Amino acid sequence: MAVKTFTAVVRKEGKWYVAECPEVGTVSQGKTVEKAIGNLKEATELYLEECRLPKTMQPVITKFHATVND
């Protein structure tokens, strides 16, 4: 067994926080950021018990500008 570091992308949707792990593709939610990340950790560990870690490249996380109508 090994301990690996994964990325958590968290966004608020209504009253819930949704957390996603882009390296694995797992998603979970919680009423707080901490709970959403904790649930994501659990979901990711359960997923990886059954499935191998995908052989994908480390995600690139960046920002960009886009024009929107206010």
C-alpha positions as YAML, in Angstrom:
chain: A
units: angstrom
residues:
- id: 1
  name: MET
  ca: [0.00, 0.00, 0.00]
- id: 2
  name: ALA
  ca: [1.10, 3.55, -0.69]
- id: 3
  name: VAL
  ca: [-0.20, 6.96, 0.24]
- id: 4
  name: LYS
  ca: [-0.71, 9.27, -2.75]
- id: 5
  name: THR
  ca: [-1.78, 12.89, -2.94]
- id: 6
  name: PHE
  ca: [-4.84, 13.73, -5.03]
- id: 7
  name: THR
  ca: [-6.55, 16.96, -6.06]
- id: 8
  name: ALA
  ca: [-9.96, 18.00, -4.72]
- id: 9
  name: VAL
  ca: [-11.94, 20.56, -6.71]
- id: 10
  name: VAL
  ca: [-14.76, 21.89, -4.54]
- id: 11
  name: ARG
  ca: [-17.71, 24.04, -5.60]
- id: 12
  name: LYS
  ca: [-20.92, 25.08, -3.89]
- id: 13
  name: GLU
  ca: [-24.18, 23.89, -5.40]
- id: 14
  name: GLY
  ca: [-27.17, 25.18, -3.49]
- id: 15
  name: LYS
  ca: [-26.78, 24.13, 0.15]
- id: 16
  name: TRP
  ca: [-24.18, 21.45, -0.65]
- id: 17
  name: TYR
  ca: [-20.48, 21.44, -1.42]
- id: 18
  name: VAL
  ca: [-19.51, 19.10, -4.25]
- id: 19
  name: ALA
  ca: [-15.95, 17.75, -4.33]
- id: 20
  name: GLU
  ca: [-14.38, 16.07, -7.36]
- id: 21
  name: CYS
  ca: [-11.07, 14.25, -7.78]
- id: 22
  name: PRO
  ca: [-9.96, 14.88, -11.40]
- id: 23
  name: GLU
  ca: [-7.20, 12.25, -11.29]
- id: 24
  name: VAL
  ca: [-9.63, 9.41, -10.52]
- id: 25
  name: GLY
  ca: [-13.02, 10.82, -11.53]
- id: 26
  name: THR
  ca: [-14.69, 10.32, -8.15]
- id: 27
  name: VAL
  ca: [-17.23, 12.85, -6.87]
- id: 28
  name: SER
  ca: [-18.92, 13.33, -3.50]
- id: 29
  name: GLN
  ca: [-20.70, 16.00, -1.51]
- id: 30
  name: GLY
  ca: [-21.20, 17.35, 1.99]
- id: 31
  name: LYS
  ca: [-22.81, 20.19, 3.91]
- id: 32
  name: THR
  ca: [-19.37, 21.71, 4.60]
- id: 33
  name: VAL
  ca: [-16.15, 21.85, 2.58]
- id: 34
  name: GLU
  ca: [-14.47, 19.59, 5.13]
- id: 35
  name: LYS
  ca: [-17.29, 17.01, 4.98]
- id: 36
  name: ALA
  ca: [-17.31, 17.06, 1.16]
- id: 37
  name: ILE
  ca: [-13.54, 16.43, 1.06]
- id: 38
  name: GLY
  ca: [-13.81, 13.72, 3.72]
- id: 39
  name: ASN
  ca: [-16.57, 12.01, 1.73]
- id: 40
  name: LEU
  ca: [-14.47, 12.36, -1.45]
- id: 41
  name: LYS
  ca: [-11.50, 10.73, 0.29]
- id: 42
  name: GLU
  ca: [-13.69, 7.81, 1.37]
- id: 43
  name: ALA
  ca: [-15.25, 7.45, -2.10]
- id: 44
  name: THR
  ca: [-11.82, 7.55, -3.75]
- id: 45
  name: GLU
  ca: [-10.36, 4.94, -1.40]
- id: 46
  name: LEU
  ca: [-13.34, 2.64, -1.96]
- id: 47
  name: TYR
  ca: [-13.06, 3.08, -5.73]
- id: 48
  name: LEU
  ca: [-9.33, 2.34, -5.68]
- id: 49
  name: GLU
  ca: [-9.91, -0.86, -3.66]
- id: 50
  name: GLU
  ca: [-11.71, -2.27, -6.70]
- id: 51
  name: CYS
  ca: [-10.13, -0.42, -9.62]
- id: 52
  name: ARG
  ca: [-6.57, 0.47, -10.54]
- id: 53
  name: LEU
  ca: [-5.42, 4.06, -10.48]
- id: 54
  name: PRO
  ca: [-5.95, 5.41, -14.01]
- id: 55
  name: LYS
  ca: [-2.75, 5.82, -16.05]
- id: 56
  name: THR
  ca: [-3.60, 9.39, -16.98]
- id: 57
  name: MET
  ca: [-1.45, 12.45, -16.90]
- id: 58
  name: GLN
  ca: [-1.53, 14.71, -13.85]
- id: 59
  name: PRO
  ca: [-4.28, 17.30, -14.47]
- id: 60
  name: VAL
  ca: [-3.28, 20.83, -15.31]
- id: 61
  name: ILE
  ca: [-5.21, 23.29, -13.19]
- id: 62
  name: THR
  ca: [-5.16, 26.84, -14.48]
- id: 63
  name: LYS
  ca: [-7.43, 29.85, -14.92]
- id: 64
  name: PHE
  ca: [-8.64, 31.67, -18.02]
- id: 65
  name: HIS
  ca: [-10.71, 34.75, -18.81]
- id: 66
  name: ALA
  ca: [-14.04, 34.62, -20.66]
- id: 67
  name: THR
  ca: [-16.53, 37.31, -21.59]
- id: 68
  name: VAL
  ca: [-19.94, 36.86, -19.95]
- id: 69
  name: ASN
  ca: [-23.20, 38.79, -19.96]
- id: 70
  name: ASP
  ca: [-24.04, 40.31, -16.58]
...
